[in-house]
Amino acid sequence: MKNLYFSAVFILLSMSLSTSVYSQFSGWKEKALEVGASLGAKKLGLDEVLKKPAAITTSFDDVNKLGSKFPDQFVLKNLQPLYLLPKASTGGFILCDGFYEMTNKSYCLQAGTFQPSKGDGYMYAPTLGQKKEIVTTILKNAENHPEISQNDIQMLLWTIIARTRFADYSGKVKFTAIALLSTLELTQLEGGMLGVLPASLMNKAKSKIPSGIQNILEAENKIRQLVASGNYTFADMEKYAILAGMAPARTDFPSGIWTLHPDGYYIRYFPSGYSKTTVQIYVPKELIASGQKIIYDATNDIACPANTGSQRLAQTNEPIDPNYSIKIKINCK
């Protein structure tokens, strides 16, 4: 049955999929969803729900804390716009030595948590989890689709984090997914995902897990319900994804702390809510002198909060309000 389901979805999606379908959605795609819903539906037991892997698993445990530097351990000088550096063919920016800064679009990757607060320390961690390639692809492809709003992309990411099956997609989220993902990637939005869980099963699951995880499980199920209903707005989804209030800040990892990136440079984050983050990078002269070509590609990165009750933030290479009339003041080779 499982093989038949994927074959049916793949055949129907392969007929005429292209990025132009963001503005056109024909009847065969509705049939694909009907096939997926009828062949893929099954009842889940409590153990299976609790053992389902998260779409993105990155946590503060994945941060390199040993290489961190406190905010006053570097003196910023000649801070240059990161977005003026040469672009790499694979995406991102080719780094030179010095200090750089960019305010870019960012996205919440943890439903059922608090917005960043001013005191939160955010540190670099890699994107990890079953759907990491899907998330990275969405962030990369979004650069080439300025017609798709940041809110629409955020909704799509929330549905993926909530482990929504593609068979349950409807409305704007469906259009956005088809515009940014390939046929094969769309079929991958079925494996490891969940349908809408009934209240009885949700209550049993919540009784087995800590309170903080209960909020996440509840928020994810509410998001799946919204998407399946076809009747939702960004505000509806945000209401469940973002908890009201602020999580208490941790003082052992203060705002502005630097993380040593695996590629040898230092990076730190200053979020403004979840949709905008100012990133600062320090590239030691010795790193570039070694002859290495260092590329900063934000779509592989997560700004991870020290406070586990706050949101993980996916980063992008898309600057907000860039000023391209500025001349960069370095000799970048």
N, C-alpha and C positions, 0 to 999 in steps of 0.2 A: 504493500500500500504506500509506504514512504517513497519508494522509487517511482511509483506511478505518479504520485503528487508532484515530485520535482520535475519529472519528464513533462507533465502537462503544463506546469508553470513555465518551464524553459521554452517549450515549443511556442506557446502563445506569446511570450515576451519577445522571442527572437524574430517575429514576423516583420516588425517595422519600427523597432525602438530607435530613437535618436534624441539628441538634446533639445530638438525643437518642440518636443511634446510638452514642454513646460506650459505652452500656450494652447496646445491642442491635445485632447484626450479622447481617443476613439473607443468604440464599443468593445473591441477585442480585449482591451485591458480589463474591463469590467468582468468579462468572461474568465480571464485568468484568476481574478480574485475569487470568483464563485467556485472555480475548480479547487483552488487552494483551501477555501473554507470548508468545502464538502469532503475533500479527501484527507485534509490534514488535521481536522478537528478530532480531539480525543480528550478524555477526562484525565486530569493529573491527580496523583495522590499527594499527600502531605510531604512525604520524604522526597519525592521528585521535585516539588516546588522548592524546598529548602536547599536541595543540592544543585539546582540550576546555577551555572556559573554566571557571574556578573559580566555584562558586556565590556565594561572597562574596569580593571581591578587596581589601577594605580592608587597607592596610598602613601602616607608619610614614611612608612617603612622602606619605600623605594628611593628615598632621598639620600644623597651622599652627605651626611652631616659632618663627617670627619674633615672634608675639604672646605667647609663653610668659613666665611669671614664675616665678622660683625660690621655694622654699617660704617663705623668710623675707621676701619682698617685700610680703606683706600681713600685717597683725596681726589675727587673728580676734577679734571682739568681738560679744557678744550673738548667739551662734550659735543659730538657731531651727530647729525641725523642719520640713524641707521639705514633709513630707506634710500639714502643717496649713494650707498655703496653699490658696486656692480652686482647685477643679478646672476645667479647660477642657472645653468640650463635646466637643472633638475628642480629648481625652485629655491627660494631663500636668497641670502646675501653672502657674498664673498668677503670675509673679514680681513681687515688690516689691523695693525696694532693701534691702541688708543681706547678712548671711552666713547660709547655710542648710546643713543637713546631713540626710542620710537614708541608712540602711543598707537596701539593697534586694536583691531577687533578681537574680542575674546568671547568664549562661550562656556556656559555652565555645563559640567559633565557629571553632576551628581544631584539628582532630584531629591527633594525632601530634606534639604540642608539650608543653612543660613547664608545670606549674602556676605561677602567679605566686609570686615570692619577695618577701620583705619589702623588699629593696632596689630592686625593679623600679620604674622610672618609667612610669606609665601616663598617656596623654594622649588628649584627645578627637579622634575622627575620625568622619566620616559613614559610614553603612552603604552600601557600594557593591557592585555585582556583579549578575549575571544573576538571582539569587533574592532580591534585597534586599526587594522588596515582600512576598514570601512570608514571609520571616523577620520583618519588621515586623508583618505581620498576625497571625502566631502570638503574638508578644509582647503585642500589644494585646488580642487575644481571650482570652488566658490569664487576664486580670484578671477576666473574667466567668465563669470556669470553675474555681472553687476546688476542685471535686471531682477535678480532674486534678492529679496531683502534679508537683512541680518536676522530679523525676527522669524522668517520662514525657515532659515537654516537652523536657528536655535530650536525651533519646534521639531524639526527632523532629528536633530541630535538627542533631544529629550526622548523621543519615541524609541530610538535605538538604545539609549541608556535604560529605558523602561522595559526593554526586551519585547517590543511590540512586533508581532508577526506581520510580514508584508501583506499577507492575505487579509489582514484587518485594516490596512491603510485606506484612508478616504480623504477627500478634500485637498487642501493645499499641501499637506504633508506628502501625499501621494505624488502630486505634480513635482514637488521639489526633489523627491527621491529619484524619480525617473530622469530628471534633468541632470542630476549630479552623479549618478551611479550607472554602471554598465549593466547589461542584461544579467551577466553572471553574478555581479555584486548584489543585484536585487534578489536573486534566488537565495543568496547567503543570508538575507534578512529573515529566513525561516528557521535555519538550524540554531538550536539553543535558545529560541525565543519562547515567550509565554503568550497564551491567550488571556482573556479577561477572567479573573478568578472570582468565583462566587463568594459572597460574604461569609458563608460558613467555613469555607476553606481558608479564607484570609484570617479569620479569627483564630483558627487552629494554628496557622503558621505564626501569627504574631505572638501567640502564647509561648512559643518555643525560642524566641529570639530577644536580645536586649532592646530597650526602649528606643535607642537611637536608630537601630536597624529597622524597628517597626515603622518609624516615620518614612524611611526610604521605601520599604516594601509597599506601604499604603499609597505613597505618592506615585510610585510606578504603576500600580494597578489602576489608580484614578486616571493617569495619562492614557493607559491602554483603553480604558472605557471611553474616554473622550474621542480618541482617534477612531475607534470602531463605530461610534455613534454617527460620525460625519457632521456633527453639529458642535463646533467649537471655534474659539478665537484664541489668539495668542494670550490674551489676558486670562482666559479660562485655564489654559495649560500652566501659565506662570503661577497662578494661584496655588497649584498643587506642587509645583517644582521648587518654589522658593518659600521657605518658612519665614513667618513674620518675626521681626526682632533681630538681634545680633548674638552670635555665640561669644562667650568671654574670651578675650585674647590671651595667648600664652606669652609669658614674659621671657621664657628661656630661648625662644626663637623670635626676636622682635621684627617688626616691619623694617624692610630695607636690608635684611640679611642677604649676603652673597652666597651663591652655591657654585662650587667648582664643577663646571660641565665636563663630561667625559672627554670632550675634544680639547680640553686644556684652557678654555677661557672661563671667566666668571660672569654670572648672570644674576639679576635680581628683578623683582616684580613689585609694582605698586598698582593694585586693582582699584578701579572706580566702579563700584557695583560689580556685576559679572560680565557686562558686555564690552568693557573697555579696560585695557591694562597698559600701563606704561612700563616698558622693558628697558633696563639699562645693562650694557655689556662692557666688560673690561677685558681687552685682549693684550696680554703681556707682549712686549717687544720680542722677548726670547722665543716665544711660540712661533711668530712669523719668521724670525731669523733662521729657524730650524728648517725652513723650506717647505713646510706643510701648507697645503691649501685647505683652509678652514672655512666651512660653510655653515652659516646659521640658518636653519630651516625650522621655523617656529611650529609648523604643522605636526612635527614629531614630538612636541614638548607639552608638558602640563605644568602649570604653576600650581603647586600642591600646598595646601595650607597645613601649618603645624597643628592647628585646631581641627580635629577630625569632624567637628560639627559644621564646618564651613565648606564652601563649594570648591571642588577642583575646577580649574579654569584652563580650557584648551586655548592655545595661542595660535595666531595666524601671522602671515607675512603681509597683511593688508593694513597699511597705515591709515589713521584717521586724521583728516585735514592736513595732508602733507603740503609742504611748501617747496616746490621743485625749483623755485627761483634762487634758492640758497646755493652757494658754491661751497662744496666740501673743501676743507682746509688741510687735506693730507695728500701725500703722493702715494696712492694705492696702486700697487703693481700686481 
